[in-house]
Amino acid sequence: MASVPVSAAFASDNAAPAHPAVLDALTRANAGPAPSYGDDTLTAAAAAALREAFDSPGADVLYAFTGTAANVIALSSAVQPWHEILCSDVAHVLLDEAGGPVRLSGAQLTRLPSADGIIATDELDRRVARRGPVHHSQPRIVTITQSTENGRVWSAPAIKDFVDHAHDLGLLVHVDGARVANAIASNAAGQQVSPIDAVGDADVVTVGGTKNGLLFGDAILVRRPEHFPGISFVQKQIGHLASKHRYVAAQFLAMLDDDLWLTTAAHANAMARALAAGLEELGHPLASPVEANEVFVRLEPTAVERLSRSYQVHQPDLGEPVWRLVCSWATTQADVDDALATLR
């Protein structure tokens, strides 16, 4: 008897297919020659659209093939080897980028305690208190994730207070926005917020595309270019200045058109809420509130065994019986119903 194929439907939003609008945009971008290395009209148009979306007219816009590269480029261009990069204890840059920011920058990466990735402002106060003596790495930038690695969304007031406080302490702020569209589209507060409200007055933002319908590509919105000297050289050094830049830019242009990027994110969020409600109804408690498109649920071994027969599942912390299920723009209600039926 042939074995049942294991689905990647909830493994990650990285596993989702590219959105049809993206594929159409790539086909249109493929008509004839165009200047290379970002000197084409599509790249300029996409940069203008991103600046407009985040109300950042003075920002520089760069692109990378991956979210890791976007984070590494942004952070390493802000620091010197004697500096310190502050992050949460669950940050992607800390746990899932193989030491990339440290290797490229030489700066120290310091974890701060958090509540599902949300850092209290007094944690910043404690770190900068050691600033000055030559014996210590000097805090330079703090990176936060929106939405967080545990699926939480920084509210607009919370992220504003945090970013403003960091600036008062002389720190730069980077927002890892791999799922920033999901944070913007979150209905946790009852209403969609604007993109700039979702990132506060951050100095640099990595804007995720790959997790939200793109074939490949993430953007770097450098809102205060004066603090990131040489960032374009870093992009080039690590191989993320695409010679055929228009193929990255065309995808962003398609998703930003008529706010498609937020429509897809809102759908993913809705599917996550439906999945979470069904899991709770079956008696499986959530490990974190569902505020974006990720569901973290506590499952007994028998439930994990049943689910694993049909679906790829991810356990973020091998010491905790918590499993992650991620919804995407392509997740359907039928996908949710099938997964719940498997557990039922």
Secondary structure, 3 states (H helix, E strand, C coil): CCCCCCECCCCCHHHCCCCHHHHHHHHHHCCCCCCCCCCCHHHHHHHHHHHHHCCCCCCEEEEECCHHHHHHHHHHCCCCCCEEEEEECCCHHHHCCCCHHHHHHCCEEEEECCECCECCHHHHHHHHCCCCCCCCCEEEEEEEECCCCCCCCCCHHHHHHHHHHHHHCCCEEEEEECCHHHHHCCCCCCCCCCHHHHHCCCCEEEECCHHHCCCCCEEEEECCHHHCCCHHHHHHHCCCCCCCCHHHHHHHHHHHHHHHHHHHHHHHHHHHHHHHHHHHHCCCCECCCCCCCEEEEECCHHHHHHHHHHECCECCCCCCCEEEEECCCCCCHHHHHHHHHHHC
